[in-house]
Amino acid sequence: MATGCFQWGPPERLVESKSIKEALEKPEEVQFLNLHNSGLIEVPSEVAQLRGLIKLGLRKNSITQVSPLVADLKALEWIDLGQNKILELGLELGQLDKLETIYLSDNTLRVFPSVLCTMKQVTYVNLDRNQIESLPDNISGMESLKWLRLNANKLKALPDTVCDLANLQRLYVEKNELETLPGRIGKLKSLTDLVAGNNKIKALPETITGINSLKRVNLENNQLAELPADLSGWRGLDWMQLRGNQFSDDEKKRIKEALPECFIVF
């Protein structure tokens, strides 16, 4: 199963261990601990001894919560907790000032972890395939966030404060229950990729075509009958997926004429 948009494996320069036993033979040296598919039900307590750890891979286990000991890993920049059984996230990750990349896909989270909203340095969060129903208003606290993945959750709406994520480049919210997008979405001036297919979106905010940075848009399998009247702001688009909507032939023609350089799929 794909783990997201970033390469999962570590760069070759990192000193990697694939077991706790191996890591404890050189605790001062190990930088990447890969415990993928190791039958774990909790984070091993010995992890706290690896103070130089930069990457921690715990994907595909049966972990239900993150141990407070993880807060001791002050050098940690990357953590993969995908494909576990995590119901909620405590405050531990919020104590890691260098942590930038967080994978939490394929868990059983029902609530967006509030601790993430306090982490100004985080650039990438993957929460695909959980059961999250809403996002907190203070999500705007993630000031450095560039990529946000929330595919296949139970979102019915996005808060307007998502539009305050000034550095957001990629937003993935396909396979949810969205009926609209935030009215202020045009504020996302760094956005290059918007993936919102397989929702229930009936209309787009007029402001969305003010995002001149957009290169790729996926709105397939929604309930759209038209796009905003002014499409001039999207002339930089390279690709747009619109199949599975309700566009008339006249509207399809208008869109194609307005965006002659864009590859469009109806």
C-alpha positions in Angstrom: 0.0 0.0 0.0 1.3 3.4 -0.9 2.3 5.5 2.1 1.9 8.9 0.6 3.7 11.4 -1.6 7.1 11.1 0.0 9.5 8.3 -0.5 9.1 6.0 2.6 12.6 4.7 2.7 15.5 6.5 4.4 18.3 8.2 2.6 21.4 6.0 2.4 23.4 8.4 4.6 21.4 7.5 7.7 22.5 4.7 10.0 19.6 2.3 10.0 18.5 -0.5 12.4 15.7 -2.9 11.8 15.3 -4.2 15.3 15.6 -2.9 18.9 18.3 -5.4 19.6 20.4 -4.2 16.7 19.8 -0.6 17.6 20.9 -1.0 21.2 24.3 -2.3 20.0 25.0 1.3 18.8 22.4 3.5 20.5 24.4 6.7 20.0 24.9 6.0 16.2 21.5 4.8 15.0 19.5 7.5 13.1 16.7 5.4 11.5 14.8 2.7 13.4 12.6 0.7 11.0 10.2 -1.5 12.9 7.8 -1.9 10.0 5.5 -5.0 10.4 7.1 -6.2 13.7 4.0 -7.4 15.5 4.2 -4.5 18.0 1.3 -3.5 20.2 3.1 -0.6 21.8 6.2 1.6 21.1 9.1 -0.3 22.7 10.4 1.5 25.8 14.0 1.1 24.6 13.3 3.6 21.9 13.9 6.4 24.4 17.6 5.4 24.5 18.1 6.3 20.9 18.6 10.0 21.4 20.1 10.6 18.0 17.1 9.1 16.1 16.0 11.1 13.1 13.5 8.7 11.6 11.2 6.2 13.3 9.2 3.7 11.3 6.4 1.9 13.0 4.1 1.2 10.1 1.9 -1.9 10.0 1.8 -2.9 13.6 -1.0 -3.0 16.2 -0.1 0.1 18.2 -3.0 1.8 19.9 -1.3 4.8 21.4 2.0 6.7 21.2 4.2 6.2 24.3 5.1 9.4 26.3 8.7 8.1 25.8 8.6 9.3 22.2 8.8 12.9 23.6 12.5 12.2 24.5 13.5 11.8 20.9 14.4 15.5 20.4 16.2 14.9 17.1 13.3 13.2 15.4 12.3 14.7 12.1 10.1 12.0 10.6 7.7 9.4 12.0 5.5 6.8 10.3 2.7 5.4 12.4 0.6 4.3 9.5 -1.4 1.1 9.5 -1.8 0.8 13.2 -4.8 0.9 15.5 -4.4 4.4 16.9 -7.7 5.9 18.2 -6.3 9.2 19.4 -3.0 11.1 19.7 -1.7 12.6 22.9 0.6 15.5 23.4 3.9 13.6 22.9 4.6 14.6 19.3 4.0 18.3 20.2 7.2 18.2 22.3 9.4 17.4 19.2 10.4 20.7 17.8 12.3 19.2 14.8 9.5 16.8 13.7 8.3 17.8 10.2 6.9 14.7 8.6 4.0 12.7 10.1 2.3 9.6 8.7 -0.9 8.6 10.5 -2.7 7.0 7.6 -4.8 3.8 8.0 -5.6 4.1 11.7 -9.0 4.6 13.5 -8.8 8.3 14.3 -12.2 9.9 14.6 -10.9 13.3 15.6 -8.2 15.4 14.0 -5.3 15.3 16.6 -5.4 18.6 18.3 -1.7 18.4 19.1 -0.9 18.8 15.4 -2.4 22.3 15.4 0.3 23.4 17.8 3.2 22.2 15.6 4.3 25.2 13.6 7.2 23.4 12.1 5.4 20.4 10.5 5.4 20.4 6.7 3.7 17.1 5.8 0.8 15.3 7.4 -0.9 12.1 6.1 -4.2 11.1 7.7 -5.6 9.2 4.8 -8.1 6.4 5.5 -9.2 7.3 9.0 -12.7 8.2 10.3 -12.2 11.9 10.9 -15.5 13.9 10.6 -14.3 17.5 11.0 -11.2 19.7 11.3 -10.6 22.1 14.2 -10.6 25.8 13.5 -7.1 26.2 14.9 -5.7 24.0 12.1 -4.3 27.3 10.9 -1.6 27.0 13.7 0.3 24.6 11.4 2.0 27.6 9.8 4.6 25.6 7.8 2.3 22.9 6.4 2.9 22.2 2.8 1.1 18.9 2.2 -2.1 17.8 3.9 -3.6 14.4 3.1 -7.1 13.6 4.3 -8.4 11.2 1.6 -11.0 8.7 2.6 -12.3 10.1 5.8 -15.8 11.3 6.7 -15.4 15.1 6.3 -18.6 17.0 5.6 -17.0 20.4 5.4 -13.6 22.2 5.7 -13.3 25.1 8.1 -12.5 28.5 6.6 -9.3 28.6 8.7 -7.8 26.0 6.3 -7.5 28.9 4.0 -5.1 30.6 6.4 -2.4 27.9 5.7 -0.3 30.2 3.6 2.3 27.7 2.7 0.0 24.8 1.7 0.9 23.4 -1.6 -1.0 20.2 -1.9 -4.5 19.5 -0.4 -5.9 16.0 -0.8 -9.5 15.5 0.4 -11.0 13.0 -2.0 -13.5 10.3 -1.0 -15.1 12.3 1.8 -18.6 13.8 2.1 -17.9 17.4 1.2 -20.7 19.4 -0.3 -18.7 22.5 -0.8 -15.2 24.1 -0.4 -14.4 27.1 1.9 -15.4 30.4 0.5 -12.0 31.9 1.3 -10.1 29.1 -0.6 -8.7 31.7 -2.9 -6.3 32.7 -0.2 -4.3 29.6 -0.7 -1.8 31.3 -3.0 0.8 28.6 -2.7 -1.5 25.7 -3.7 -0.4 23.7 -6.7 -2.5 20.5 -6.3 -6.1 20.2 -5.3 -7.6 16.7 -5.1 -11.3 16.7 -4.1 -12.8 14.0 -6.3 -15.4 11.6 -5.1 -17.3 14.0 -2.9 -20.8 15.6 -3.1 -19.7 19.1 -4.3 -22.4 20.9 -6.2 -20.7 24.3 -6.7 -17.3 25.9 -6.3 -16.6 29.2 -4.6 -15.9 32.0 -7.1 -12.6 32.7 -5.3 -11.1 29.3 -6.2 -10.1 30.5 -9.7 -8.0 33.2 -8.0 -5.4 30.6 -7.1 -3.0 31.3 -9.9 -0.5 28.8 -8.6 -2.7 25.7 -9.3 -1.3 23.2 -11.7 -3.4 20.1 -11.1 -7.1 19.9 -10.1 -9.1 16.7 -9.6 -12.9 17.2 -9.1 -14.1 13.9 -10.6 -17.3 12.2 -9.4 -18.9 15.2 -7.8 -22.2 16.9 -8.6 -20.9 19.9 -10.5 -22.9 21.4 -13.4 -20.6 24.4 -14.0 -17.4 26.0 -13.0 -17.0 29.7 -11.9 -17.7 32.2 -14.6 -14.2 33.7 -14.6 -11.6 31.0 -15.3 -8.8 33.4 -16.3 -6.9 32.8 -13.1 -6.6 29.1 -14.0 -4.7 29.7 -17.3 -1.6 28.2 -15.6 -3.4 24.8 -15.1 -1.7 21.8 -16.7 -4.3 19.2 -15.9 -7.9 19.0 -14.7 -10.0 15.9 -14.0 -13.8 16.6 -14.3 -15.3 13.3 -15.3 -18.3 12.0 -13.5 -20.0 15.4 -13.1 -23.1 17.0 -14.7 -21.6 19.4 -17.2 -23.6 20.2 -20.3 -22.0 20.2 -23.7 -22.1 24.0 -23.8 -20.3 24.2 -20.4 -17.6 21.7 -21.5 -17.0 23.8 -24.6 -16.8 27.0 -22.5 -14.3 25.4 -20.1 -12.1 24.1 -22.9 -12.1 27.5 -24.7 -11.2 29.3 -21.5 -8.3 27.0 -20.7 -6.8 26.0 -24.0 -3.4 24.9 -22.6 -4.9 22.7 -19.9 -5.4 18.9 -20.5 -9.0 18.4 -19.3 -10.8 15.1 -18.8 -14.6 15.1 -18.8 
